[in-house]
Structures are given as C-alpha cells and as structure tokens.
Amino acid sequence: MEPVTHFLTGACIGRAGLNRKTRYATLVAVLAAEAADIDILWGLRGPVEELKHHRGITHTFLAVPLVAAASVGVVWLFDRWWQQRRARATQQNAKAPQPIRWSWLYLTSLLSALSHLLLDWTNNYGLRPFYPFNARWYAASLVYIAEPVLWALLLLAFVMPWLLGLADAEMGARRPPFRGRGWAIFALVGIVAFWTLRAAEQSQARTLLDNAQVTSAPVKRVALEPYPINPFRWHAVLDTPEFFQTAEINALSGDVVSDSHRDTLYKPATTAATEAAKRTPLGQVYLDWGTWAVVRDLGPVAAPGMESPQLPLGRTWTTVEFDDLRFNYSLLGGAHAPLRTPLSGWVYIVDGREDGGESMHGREQHD
C-alpha cells in the first residue's frame, strides 16, 4: 500500500492499547509500519534498480525482527536525546513521564512491521515474503494499491476522538488519558472486515466468470483485479494460447460484460528485439515481477524519458515496451485503459541485439 495507509495503521496499532503499556508505543509503531519502504532509496540509482529492490528484502519475514529492532533503536536514540534535554530544563513541578518497557516496545514494533507485509500482500502489486529462500511474488489482489475506504476508516480513528475531546472541553469534563483506544480498535477491525467482504466478493466474481461464456478458447489462467472503493466490481483478465481477454464483473448484480473485439488483446509476435530486451537488466527484473507482463516491439518510437538513439548509417534501432496487464484498466469507470501504464518500461534495442537504453516512469536508467 501507499505510505499514508501504513502510517495510519501503525498509529492505530499503537493507540489500540499498547500505548498504555509503555511510553513511545505509538511512535515506534509508526516507525516500524513505514520502515520497510526505506527500499525506495534504491530509486536514487535509477528506476530499474528501484523496481528490482522495491518490496525486496525489507518486505520479508526474515527482515521483520530486524526492522522492528531498528525502529526500537531509533526510539532509544530519541529518548536519550530527550532525557538530556529534559535534564537541562527545570523539572521541579514536572510530572513523571510514563515508564518505558522495552519488551512491550519491541512487541509493538514487531506487530507494526508485520502489518506492513500484510497490507502489501492484500493489494495487486504483491510482495515476496519468503525471499531470498523463495523469490515467488504473492498478491491477494483484494484491494487496489490506494484504497479510500481504508483511509476513511483510519482517519475516523483520529478525527472522532478529537471531536469528542472538543465536546468534553466545552462541558468542562476531565480529559481522560490515552483517548481514542476504542476508535483505533474499530478502525483495525473495520479493515479486516473490509478485506473479508472483498475476499467473498472476489470469490463470487470468480464463480460468475467460470459460469459465463467469455471466450471459446481454452483459458490457462485468470486474474481478478480490484477497483477502489467498490467491493463488488472486478476486472478480469483471461490468458488463452493466442490472446488475452478482459471482462468487467459486477458481483452484486451478477453481470459479466466482455466485448469479443474491443476487449481482446492478441499476444504480440516474438522478435529478435523482444528476445534481446528480455535479457536486459530491465527485462529480467520486469519479467520477474510482472506476472502478467506483455512485451511488444513498437518499432523506432521514442520512449518516455529517453532521447532516440543517434546511430551511424546502416544501423537500426527499435523500442521494446514492457507492460503488466494487472494494471491495464481504467479506475474511473471505463472498461479499457491505454496500454501504457505508470508501471510500463521501455528498452531501446540496437541492431536487434544490443541494449541501447532503458527507462521507466519517464526516467532513464544510467549505469
């Protein structure tokens, strides 16, 4: 998921009662919930390196105890700094702070680090939790990468205690410590309930698809991709020997809609350029991650973020595009999206065999 969901989930984990056990529980929960995404720093070395390492070793069960320990270490450093600052101030009438229980702090950090893996597994990007022992990607595809329903639940956990606190202040009521525990628990339970609903509707959508005559060709595999907000609507991709067929499914009404002409994508021809592109660093990384990758030879077309190759006479070049069908649909209501998605990649192939440059996200990969 995107950082906002991880941040708010970590805060709710801390406020759900663990902040009553030890000081800094919410702080360490937020740090641990976000820490795995430190791998985005690989993007400083280029978009291909970013794709290669994103949701890599920091998003594994092997790394969870270390991520949790590192988060506690940051809190320990912060506490040392705070104690030194506090010691220099006048503390005659200062209230004794809540004690730190490091075992509870580590448990809080561990739960938050695990929440990051769980959240990332539920969307259609996926992760490799057993890496490096098992490099397989796992994705439940229950929710989209950004889910407004989760934002609403998590924000409610913070807005409601604040509003109730304002009402108490106007009435002169005493402000209780650790306000918001019930709302934090409500948000976390609501997320699980939403996932459960999504899973049930995804299963219903699969049943509807199995009973519908979407294509007469034998189907090798099927993907069901989620839409934001609406748990009843699903985008289906069917893989046949010669083409991909897409369909729109409404699990509530039971409708399965597919146009045999508009929603059919014939598999591109394999060329020397596409085979060479698959062996490039971008190609290898993309095909490892892109479980529904499509590779096209576009011809001499300029790729986003790269200038066209300047070659002497007699030499040729072509652009090979990598795209993943899991994200090739419109989130705003249209059944079909442009073939180019934000996660597409491009490689220039020179003379049918040489790597002439690679780009993703409008950024060129430099050696």
Secondary structure, 3 states (H helix, E strand, C coil): CCHHHHHHHHHHHHHCCHHHCCCCHHHHHHHHHHHHHHHHHHHHHCHHHHHHHCCCHHHCCCCHHHHHHHHHHHHHHHHHHHHHHHHHCCCCCCCCCCCCCHHHHHHHHHHHHHHHHHHHHHECCCECCCCCCCCCCECCCCECCCCHHHHHHHHHHHHHHHHHHHHHHHHCCCCCCCCCHHHHHHHHHHHHHHHHHHHHHHHHHHHHHHHCCCCCCCCCEEEEEECCCCCCEEEEEEECCCEEEEEEEECCCCEEECCCCCCEEECCCCCHHHHHHHCCHHHHHHHHHCCCEEEEEEECCCCCCCCCCCCCCCCCEEEEEEEEHHHCCCCCCCCCCCCCCCCCEEEEEECCCEEEEEEECCEEECC
